[in-house]
Structure formats: structure tokens, C-alpha cells
Amino acid sequence: MSEAPPPLRRSVAIVGAGPAGLIAAETLAAAGLAVTVHDRMPSVGRKFLMAGRGGLNLTHSEPLEAFLARYGAATSRLAPLVEAFPPSALRDWAEGLDAPTFVGSSGRVFPTALKASPLLRAWLRRLDGLGVRFALRSAWTGFDAAGDLRFDRADGSSETVRADATLLALGGASWPRLGAHGDWIDALAARGVPIAPLRPANSGFQTPWSEQFRDRFAGTPLKTIAISVDGTTRRGEAMVTAYGLEGGLIYALSAELRDRIARDGSVLLSIDLAPGRDAAALAARIAAQKSGQSLSNLLRKAAHLPPVAINLMREGAGGPLPREPERLAALIKAVPIRLDGVEGMERAISTAGGVLWDGIDDAMMLKALPGVFVAGEMIDWEAPTGGYLLQACFATGIAAAQGILARLERTG
Ligand SMILES: Cc1cc2nc3c(=O)[nH]c(=O)nc-3n(C[C@H](O)[C@H](O)[C@H](O)COP(=O)(O)OP(=O)(O)OC[C@H]3O[C@@H](n4cnc5c(N)ncnc54)[C@H](O)[C@@H]3O)c2cc1C
């Protein structure tokens, strides 16, 4: 008696080989589906590798409640997904790929190798073992009349792909040369998918430095400062750039700064160069210095300010510094710097805007396109740096894969 042919495996097309697409591929292939991952780039995970240059901050160790609050307006939709695949699960997953993690002094979680390449190599070996296929140098351009996926290949040919389910994990639009630049918007909008415009998140901001300050201090960190905007104060470190300011502290404030500049044209920062020391004590120390020395020397000795901070005071004062101890101390505690522009997508760490949650059901499927799911940074959420970005990409990728599995089971 001849054996019955094996049942045909159901197929899933994933477009986008970033962390969201790859973790979905792993989940789906492990469940026995035939998975092909398409990407326009010649190799996978380019932004993930770039994140590895900064040590690959995979996630954060703070309590889950505080962690989830980092997603702001998107918390209510992301919370169940991150609870289902929390930071501890992401750490276990990395460990399973021979990339054990550690908690840094700020609570951020990194692989001990402090880079992404060993983890990505091990991950690709696992995907290969699960039978995941890759179609690289293949750019998704939209749907044809039958709803199949259309791709343009680097060699000039095109291809149409039909799959039992599709996952789009196309990323945002920051660092466009790494592959994701938001070219999916028109194809989805034309099919009735609601999308908020893409905007830079965790980006730098522009201010018109004097030529002298820019030439001397671009690339210099401003360590242990506090910045206040509209009554919110945060401590951390920023970096002076040729165009203005960037760095962790600026990224933490970036959503608010970006929205204020969009509304009012500019936003005024108050920079405290000596957080933890009060103005009266600083004024007393300045007054106690020997007279006759230069102001720079005096500020260095009395307030331990480095040259970049002293010259930032000159930028804020818009001219020579006052000589009275009280006025100098007040300036140290509140240097006014006006930001009047947002740096573009080219160097932003992440993207705000994207597919609106209203257009996505609880299984991560697009309501306007049954059978098409979404994951990762292309969805409308944003978060500060600190590991929250990758955590949400992994959690949404897994949720979308589970949504696909449930749908395929339901539809036989
Ligand atoms: C410099 C830098 C440092 C970062 N550091 C960290 C960090 O330490 N911690 C952290 O949490 N996050 C970090 N991030 C953010 C993090 O890397 C991203 O949030 C994450 O990679 C997004 O994952 P994703 O899968 O949604 O999209 P992506 O990683 O952007 O992947 C999307 C993929 O889709 C492909 N694609 C797009 N459009 C098409 C198309 N039309 N056809 C075919 N393929 C297409 C792209 O080529 C790309 O490979 C950093 C980002 C940058 C730029």
C-alpha cells in the first residue's frame, strides 16, 4: 500500500529581516510552518548590528511596571505583549544562543560580548536549522490585484509571492541606509491602513552655536548635568555636536522636545551644570576665590566646571559672563539654551509614528488586510533608549507570529 503524501506545510512570507521579523520567523518555523524572510538588503539585521556598536542594550532590568510606562501612549497595547515576552524571557533567549547577559550600572541589560554579531550568527544558525529560507536583495513594493506580494529584485527582475499569511516587519525610517526607510507607507495607506507620519525619535536637536564654540567643542560630552523643560527635570549626560545637542539625556527628552518644536518653533532648555550643588553654596565658593584670576580658572576651581561647561555658559549668556558670584552661580544652575530644530532621520536612533494601533487587532493583524500582520518599529509606538526599543520589537514579533499560528489553525 502506498503511503499518503505528507500534508503540505502552510507558508508564511515575512518581509523585513530585523529583530521583529527574525524572532517571528523563529517562532513560526519552530511550529512547523514553511517560512521565507524577504529583505531588500544583501544581508540581514543591519540595524541590529549597528545597535551592537553601542554595546547592544537588549532590554532593561527595572521593575515591569516602570518598564511598561516607558511606552507612554502605547503602553496599554504593548503591555500585554511585553508581559507575554518580558525582559527575563529575552535574556533567557539570548542565553540560549550562547549570549549570556549582564545588568550594567544603569540597569540596562547587555550581552557580555557587548556586540550583536556573535548573537546574530548563532541566531542565523538556529534559523537555518529550522529550515527558514531567506530571499535577500528583494524589495517589497506592495500588493497586486489578487493581494499577492510584489517584490523587485536587485537584478532588475520582479516576483510575485503568495503565502498563507504575511508578516510585515519593515522597521521605521531612522538610519535609512541600513534598509528601513518607510517606503511601505503608500502601499499600506492605499489599502486603507491608518498610518501616523514617521518622525525622528531619540534624535539630536539643533541650536545655533557660535562658530567658536562649535569648532572647539563639537564631540565633547557634557557629563553629569540636568536639563529642565517645562518643569520636568532629568539628569544624565549629553553630547555637544556641530549642530546642537544629542546623547542619552537628550534622547530621554526627545519626544517632548520634538513635539514642542513642532508646536512653537523652538523650545528653551534650562541646563544645570552642577546638579546636586545649590546656588548659594556655589556663590559662596566663587566669592571665596582669590581675585585677579581669569573667570575660567575661577569657575574651574570653585565649581569644578570643565571648559565645555564654562563655554556653554557663555553661549547661554549670549556674551561675556557676569562677574558677581550670585549671578554666576545662578547661570551655572540654569544655562538657557534654545533648541530650534530636530535633527533628521539620518542619525535618529528610532522612529515615532507608523501603523496606528487602531488599525491592528489584538492578534497583530491589520484590520484592513486580513492575513497580513505587522510587528516592530513600523507600528506607532516610541520609547527612550535603554533597551525598550528592542524589547518591544521582540515582543511584537512573537505576538504577531502567535497571531499567525492562531489564524492558520482557525482557517484549517
Ligand atoms: C545607531 C542605533 C543604535 C541602536 N541601539 C539600540 C539599543 O542599544 N537598544 C535598543 O533597544 N534599540 C536600539 N536601536 C533601535 C533598534 O535597533 C530598532 O528599534 C530595531 O532594529 C527595529 O527592529 P525592526 O525589526 O522593527 O526593524 P529593522 O531592524 O529596521 O528591520 C527592518 C528590515 O526591513 C527591511 N525592509 C524595509 N523595507 C523593506 C522593503 N520595502 N522591502 C524589503 N525589505 C524591507 C530593512 O532592510 C530591514 O532589514 C538602535 C538603533 C540605531 C539606529
The ligand as an SDF file (V2000), in Angstrom:
LIG
                    3D

 53 58  0  0  0  0  0  0  0  0999 V2000
   22.5590   53.5540   15.9320 C   0  0  0  0  0  0  0  0  0  0  0  0
   21.4450   52.7670   16.5710 C   0  0  0  0  0  0  0  0  0  0  0  0
   21.6260   52.1860   17.8190 C   0  0  0  0  0  0  0  0  0  0  0  0
   20.5800   51.4980   18.4350 C   0  0  0  0  0  0  0  0  0  0  0  0
   20.7890   50.9280   19.6480 N   0  0  0  0  0  0  0  0  0  0  0  0
   19.7800   50.2860   20.2740 C   0  0  0  0  0  0  0  0  0  0  0  0
   19.9760   49.6640   21.5290 C   0  0  0  0  0  0  0  0  0  0  0  0
   21.0980   49.5940   22.0510 O   0  0  0  0  0  0  0  0  0  0  0  0
   18.8940   49.1130   22.1490 N   0  0  0  0  0  0  0  0  0  0  0  0
   17.6370   49.1220   21.5780 C   0  0  0  0  0  0  0  0  0  0  0  0
   16.6890   48.6390   22.2010 O   0  0  0  0  0  0  0  0  0  0  0  0
   17.4530   49.6250   20.3520 N   0  0  0  0  0  0  0  0  0  0  0  0
   18.4870   50.2100   19.6890 C   0  0  0  0  0  0  0  0  0  0  0  0
   18.2760   50.7250   18.4440 N   0  0  0  0  0  0  0  0  0  0  0  0
   16.9500   50.5780   17.8190 C   0  0  0  0  0  0  0  0  0  0  0  0
   16.7320   49.1550   17.2510 C   0  0  0  0  0  0  0  0  0  0  0  0
   17.8670   48.7430   16.5270 O   0  0  0  0  0  0  0  0  0  0  0  0
   15.4810   49.1600   16.3640 C   0  0  0  0  0  0  0  0  0  0  0  0
   14.3910   49.5900   17.1430 O   0  0  0  0  0  0  0  0  0  0  0  0
   15.1860   47.7740   15.7910 C   0  0  0  0  0  0  0  0  0  0  0  0
   16.2380   47.3180   14.9720 O   0  0  0  0  0  0  0  0  0  0  0  0
   13.9030   47.7900   14.9670 C   0  0  0  0  0  0  0  0  0  0  0  0
   13.6430   46.4650   14.5920 O   0  0  0  0  0  0  0  0  0  0  0  0
   12.6370   46.1230   13.4230 P   0  0  0  0  0  0  0  0  0  0  0  0
   12.7710   44.6600   13.1810 O   0  0  0  0  0  0  0  0  0  0  0  0
   11.2920   46.6780   13.6920 O   0  0  0  0  0  0  0  0  0  0  0  0
   13.1830   46.9460   12.1520 O   0  0  0  0  0  0  0  0  0  0  0  0
   14.6260   46.9660   11.4540 P   0  0  0  0  0  0  0  0  0  0  0  0
   15.6640   46.4290   12.3430 O   0  0  0  0  0  0  0  0  0  0  0  0
   14.7700   48.3240   10.9120 O   0  0  0  0  0  0  0  0  0  0  0  0
   14.4420   45.9270   10.2620 O   0  0  0  0  0  0  0  0  0  0  0  0
   13.5590   46.1910    9.1940 C   0  0  0  0  0  0  0  0  0  0  0  0
   14.0500   45.4360    7.9730 C   0  0  0  0  0  0  0  0  0  0  0  0
   13.0660   45.5930    6.9310 O   0  0  0  0  0  0  0  0  0  0  0  0
   13.7590   45.7550    5.7040 C   0  0  0  0  0  0  0  0  0  0  0  0
   12.8710   46.4720    4.7880 N   0  0  0  0  0  0  0  0  0  0  0  0
   12.2940   47.6830    4.9810 C   0  0  0  0  0  0  0  0  0  0  0  0
   11.5160   47.9970    3.9420 N   0  0  0  0  0  0  0  0  0  0  0  0
   11.6030   46.9660    3.0650 C   0  0  0  0  0  0  0  0  0  0  0  0
   11.0210   46.6850    1.7910 C   0  0  0  0  0  0  0  0  0  0  0  0
   10.1690   47.5490    1.1980 N   0  0  0  0  0  0  0  0  0  0  0  0
   11.3200   45.5220    1.1810 N   0  0  0  0  0  0  0  0  0  0  0  0
   12.1760   44.6180    1.7620 C   0  0  0  0  0  0  0  0  0  0  0  0
   12.7600   44.8320    2.9620 N   0  0  0  0  0  0  0  0  0  0  0  0
   12.4690   45.9870    3.6060 C   0  0  0  0  0  0  0  0  0  0  0  0
   15.0070   46.5420    6.0650 C   0  0  0  0  0  0  0  0  0  0  0  0
   16.0290   46.3550    5.1080 O   0  0  0  0  0  0  0  0  0  0  0  0
   15.3630   45.9670    7.4290 C   0  0  0  0  0  0  0  0  0  0  0  0
   16.2900   44.8930    7.3250 O   0  0  0  0  0  0  0  0  0  0  0  0
   19.3140   51.3890   17.7950 C   0  0  0  0  0  0  0  0  0  0  0  0
   19.1520   51.9520   16.5290 C   0  0  0  0  0  0  0  0  0  0  0  0
   20.1870   52.6310   15.9070 C   0  0  0  0  0  0  0  0  0  0  0  0
   19.9650   53.2370   14.5470 C   0  0  0  0  0  0  0  0  0  0  0  0
  1  2  1  0
  2  3  1  0
  2 52  2  0
  3  4  2  0
  4  5  1  0
  4 50  1  0
  5  6  2  0
  6  7  1  0
  6 13  1  0
  7  8  2  0
  7  9  1  0
  9 10  1  0
 10 11  2  0
 10 12  1  0
 12 13  2  0
 13 14  1  0
 14 15  1  0
 14 50  1  0
 15 16  1  0
 16 17  1  0
 16 18  1  0
 18 19  1  0
 18 20  1  0
 20 21  1  0
 20 22  1  0
 22 23  1  0
 23 24  1  0
 24 25  2  0
 24 26  1  0
 24 27  1  0
 27 28  1  0
 28 29  2  0
 28 30  1  0
 28 31  1  0
 31 32  1  0
 32 33  1  0
 33 34  1  0
 33 48  1  0
 34 35  1  0
 35 36  1  0
 35 46  1  0
 36 37  1  0
 36 45  1  0
 37 38  2  0
 38 39  1  0
 39 40  1  0
 39 45  2  0
 40 41  1  0
 40 42  2  0
 42 43  1  0
 43 44  2  0
 44 45  1  0
 46 47  1  0
 46 48  1  0
 48 49  1  0
 50 51  2  0
 51 52  1  0
 52 53  1  0
M  END
$$$$
